[in-house]
Amino acid sequence: MTASEKVHPKFIEAMEKLSAMSEEERLSEKNKELFEQAMNYAPLDIQPKLVAIRKKYDDLH
């Protein structure tokens, strides 16, 4: 099984959408649900990076 097969499709979908945005857009209130989707389905090795981004989001809001 390859690494990509272990990644949940909802995580891939959310990250594709988030990756196409500017940092300001990613951290906006309107994209909070999309970011939450990415957090909920993220592989364990990626979760610490997303937690750091969430902290940045929380600091802005």
C-alpha positions as CSV (number, residue, x, y, z in Angstrom):
1,M,0.0,0.0,0.0
2,T,1.5,3.4,-1.0
3,A,1.3,6.5,1.1
4,S,-1.3,8.1,-1.2
5,E,-3.6,5.1,-0.6
6,K,-3.6,5.7,3.1
7,V,-4.7,9.4,2.8
8,H,-8.4,9.9,3.1
9,P,-10.1,11.4,0.0
10,K,-11.7,14.2,2.1
11,F,-8.3,15.3,3.2
12,I,-7.0,15.3,-0.4
13,E,-10.1,17.3,-1.5
14,A,-9.7,19.9,1.3
15,M,-5.9,20.3,0.7
16,E,-6.3,20.7,-3.0
17,K,-8.8,23.5,-2.4
18,L,-6.7,25.1,0.3
19,S,-3.5,24.9,-1.7
20,A,-5.0,26.9,-4.5
21,M,-5.7,29.8,-2.1
22,S,-3.5,32.6,-0.7
23,E,-2.6,32.3,2.9
24,E,-5.0,35.1,3.7
25,E,-7.9,33.2,2.1
26,R,-6.9,29.9,3.8
27,L,-7.0,31.7,7.2
28,S,-10.3,33.4,6.5
29,E,-13.5,32.7,8.5
30,K,-15.3,31.5,5.3
31,N,-12.8,28.6,4.8
32,K,-12.8,27.5,8.5
33,E,-15.0,24.4,7.6
34,L,-12.7,23.4,4.8
35,F,-9.7,23.6,7.1
36,E,-11.6,21.6,9.8
37,Q,-12.2,18.9,7.1
38,A,-8.5,18.8,6.4
39,M,-7.7,18.5,10.1
40,N,-10.3,15.7,10.7
41,Y,-9.0,13.5,7.9
42,A,-5.2,14.4,8.0
43,P,-2.7,11.6,8.3
44,L,-0.9,11.6,11.7
45,D,2.4,12.8,10.3
46,I,0.7,15.9,8.9
47,Q,-1.4,16.8,11.9
48,P,1.3,18.8,13.8
49,K,1.7,21.1,10.8
50,L,-2.1,21.7,10.7
51,V,-2.1,22.4,14.4
52,A,0.5,25.1,13.9
53,I,-1.7,26.6,11.1
54,R,-4.8,26.4,13.4
55,K,-2.9,28.4,16.1
56,K,-2.1,31.1,13.5
57,Y,-5.8,31.1,12.5
58,D,-6.9,31.4,16.2
59,D,-4.4,34.3,16.8
60,L,-6.0,36.2,13.9
61,H,-9.6,35.7,15.0
